[in-house]
Amino acid sequence: MVQVLGELLARPSVEGVLENALVYAARLLGPQVKGFAVIRRGQDRVAAVLDYPRSLTGLNLSGPWAAMRPRLLSDGSSELYEANSSELQKQLDAAGMREVPLSLVVPVIDRGRGVGALVLDCFGPGGISPVQQENVARFAAAIGPVVGAMEARDDWQQTARHITAAVVEAVESQNFDSLGHAQQVAELSLKLGRELGLTGRDLENLWFAATMHDLGKVHGEAEHALVGANFLHAVPYLSEARKAIRHHHERWDGQGEPDRLAGEDIPFASRIVAVANAYAYSGSLEQVRAESGLSLDPQVVEVLARVLV
């Protein structure tokens, strides 16, 4: 899932989000899973497919997602066929959907409104466990606000934030010890940034850097700052956020990583995120102050004391 974040930010579309959502949801269920996603735009329309023919995209279909609640269908595609005309059934037959043995239907909901659904067809042995169902449902709940925002298209910056926050939340949900950490670091970073005089685009880049600073840990702790920065390699307008993520584990005294930058050679946003991150982990202003001039920028630590009052 994380691997597609940069692509979604660079070239966002509802179809792209749903296509990558199918890939990630299928991984949660195991091998031999195909699927399709529907979006509600007046009629329910197939917006993305996984291992089914792309000729299905754009079809207006009715189906077992109508009630917008999770369902495990032991009779596979039977309801899908019953709900559609004979002409549509021929197209479903051509796609090889007649003999689906087991289907999981998961709604995609934004603020109580059903905006679409993921339909995952399992062809392998072993079925789908309750834990797997819950994991897919949790993931679908995370992408609901993304799809809703992209359907509205009122504000691309807000949409980009929804995409990023949803991906980070989905990753953090795999480790409940870190759930909410990125949001806490982002909120504190913005307070620090405003107090330090940042505005506009600088604050925007700071938010993305703070929210994504630990996303590289999806591939392990080692060099996670470099991994996280690489997720944004194809997103030019977030180049400063990418730089801030890369360097958020540098130290003021030059003993950090990856490039052993020191003092003001470290990007300003990196220094802000480092202080916010340190406080989010420790919850202690005194512990953060103990690192002032060692690992952390003394100016930012001083401002932290003010914004916490």
N, C-alpha and C positions, 0 to 999 in steps of 0.2 A: 504493500500500500504506500509506504513512504517513498518508494522509488519513483512513483508517478506524480508526487507532489509538485516538483518543479515544472513538469509538463502541464499540469492543470493550471498552475499560476501563470505560465507563459502563454498558453493557448486554451483558455477555459471554455467549456461548453457543458451543458447538461448531459449531452450524449457521452462526452468524454468522462465525466464524473461517474455516470452509471456503468459505463463499460469497465472502468477500472474497479468499481465497486463489485461487479460480478466476479472479476478475477480474484479479488481479496476474499470475498465470501465463499467462493468455491474452495479456496485453500483451507478455510476453516472447516470444511466438510470432508476433505480428503480427495482421493483420486476419482476419476470417472464421473465427474460432475459437469453437466452442461447447464446453460441458463439463458434467460432473457430478462430484460427490465422494461417495465412500462411506465410511461409518464402520463399524467392526467392533464390533458389540454382539451376540454370539452369531452371528446371521446378518449378512451384509453388507447394509447399508441405505443407500439414497440419502439423503444429508443435505442436499445443496445442489445447485443447478443454475445454469448460466450460459447464457442464451438458449435453453434448452429449457423446455417447460411445467413449471410448478411442480407439476403433478399427479404428476410422477415422484417427488417427495420422499416418503419413507416407504416406497417399494417395496423389498422384499427381493430383491436380485439376486445372481446369481453372475456371474463374469466373468474377464477376462484379468489381473486384479490378484491373483488367488489366491496366486501364488507370491511376492508382495511383492518384486518386483524391477522396475526400469525396463524398459519395452518400447516399441518403435516398431512399430506394426502396419500394414503396408502393405495389408492387406485390411480395414482399418477396423473395422466393428462385427461382422464375421463370428463371431468367438469369443464375443462377447457374446450373440448370438442363439443359437448352438449350446448355450450353457450354461444357457439358461432355457426355461421351459415355453412352450407355444403361447399360453397366456393372457397371459403376460408379454410375449411377442413382439408381440401385438396392441397392447399399451400402448406398446411401443417404436416400433412402426410409426406410431401416432397422434402420437408426438412427432417423427417425421421422422428416425429414426435408422437406417433400413434402408440408406440410400445413403451412409453416411459413407465417404469415400475413404481417410482416414489418421487414425490415433489414436496419441496418446502417453499411456502409462499410467505414472504415477509414484507409488510407494508413499509413505505418510506413516508414518514409523517413530519410535518413542520408546523409547530404551534397548534397542534390539534387537528390540522387539515391534512388529509391524505393527498400527497403529491405524486405518488407512484408506488411501485412495488418491485421487488426482486423475486423471480421465480427460478428456483434451483432444482434441476432434475438429476436425481442420483441413480446411476446405472450400475454401481458397484455393490458388492455384498456388504452386509453389516448394518445397513440402515443409517439413521441419523439419531444420535443420542440427544437427550435433553440438554446436556452441556453445550453441544454443538449448536443446537437451536438457539439457546440463550446467547451464545457468542455472536451468531449472525444477527439476531434481533438487536443486540447492543450496538453492533456496527451500523446497522440500518438506521437506528435512532441517531447516531452521530452524523450521518450524512444528510439526514432530513433537512436541517437548517441550510446546508450547502445548496441542495437542489432548490429549496424554496427561495433562497436569495438569488440564485442564478435565473430562476424563472421570472422573478420580479425585474431584475436587471436595472434597478434604480441607481445603484452605486457600485461601480466595479471595485473600489477600495474595500467597501464593506463585504462584497462577495469574496474577494481574495482573503480577507480575514476569516470569514466563515470556513472557507476551504482549509486554511492552515489550522485553525482552532479545532476543527472536526478531526483532521488527521492526527494532530497531537493528542487529542483526547482519546481517540481510538487506540493509539500506541500506548499511552499511559494506562489505559484500562487493563492492559495485560499485566501490569505491575501496580497493584493498588497502593503500594508505598509511595509511588510518585504521582498518583492521581491528583491533579490540581496544582502541581508544582509549577508548571510552565505559566499558568494563568497568574499565580502569585508573583513570580519573577517579572512577568510582563507589566502587571499593574504597578509594582514598586519601581520598575525601571522608568516608566512613563512619569511617575511623580518626581523621580530624581532628574530626569531629562528636562522637564518643565522648569524645575527649580534652578537648573543649570543653564537655562536660556535657550534650549532647543525648541524649535517650532516646525510646523508643516512637514515637509518631506523628511527632515531629520528624525522627527518623532515617529513617522510612519516606519522608517527603516529600523528604528530602535524597537518598535513593537514586534516586528517580524523577527528580529534577531533574538529578542528575549523569549518569545514564544517558541522558537525553533531551536534554542541553544543546545538542548540535550537530545534532539531528535536522532542524532547520529548514534545514540546508544542502542538503537534497534539492531545494530550490527555489533554490539559489545562496547565495553567501556573504553578499550584502547583506541586512541586517535579519534574519538567520537566527534571532536570539534571539526576535524578535517572532513570526516564523512558527512556531517551535518551541513557544512559549507558547500559541499559538492552537490547537495540536493538543489541548490539555487544556481547552478552553473549556467543554465539556459534562460535565466530571468534577469535581463539587463537592468530593469528599473529597480531591482533589489540588490544591486551590486554592493552597496554599502552594508546592507544587512548580512550579505554573504561574508564580507570581510570581518564584520563584528563577530559572527559565529566562529569563524576560523581562529580568532585570536582571544576568545573570552577566557582561555586558561593561561594566557601570558601572565607574568608577574611584574609588578612595579619595579622589583629589584633585578629583573632580567633573567630570572632562573626558571621561567615557565616554558610553555610549549605552545605551538610547534616550532616557533622561530626565535625564541629567546629574545623577544623585543623587550625593551625597558622604558619606563617612564612614559613621556608623552609620545614616544614612537608607537605605542599601543593605540589603536583606534579608540576614539573617545567613547563610542557606543560599547565597545568591548569592556572598557573600564567600568562603565555604568552597570552593564549586565553582571559583571563579576561581583560587584558590591551587592547588588540585589540578590544574586544567587547565593552569596555567602550568608546573607541575613535570612533568606528563605530556608536554608538548611539548618542554621544554628538557632534562629529565633532570639539571638542575644546580641544586643548592640555592643556589649563589652567585648565579646569574642571577635566581632568585626573590627572594632577599634584596635584590638591587639595586632591585627594584620595591616594596619595603616602604615604605609611606607615600606612594607615588606612585600606582600602579594597584591595589596590593594592601593589604589590612588587616594592619597590623603584628602584631596579636595572633595572627592565623591563621598568618602566616608564622613567627612564633616557635614556635608549636605544631608546624608542619611539621618544623622542625629536630628536635624531640623524637621525633616518631613515625617519622622515618626512621632513627633510631639503631638 
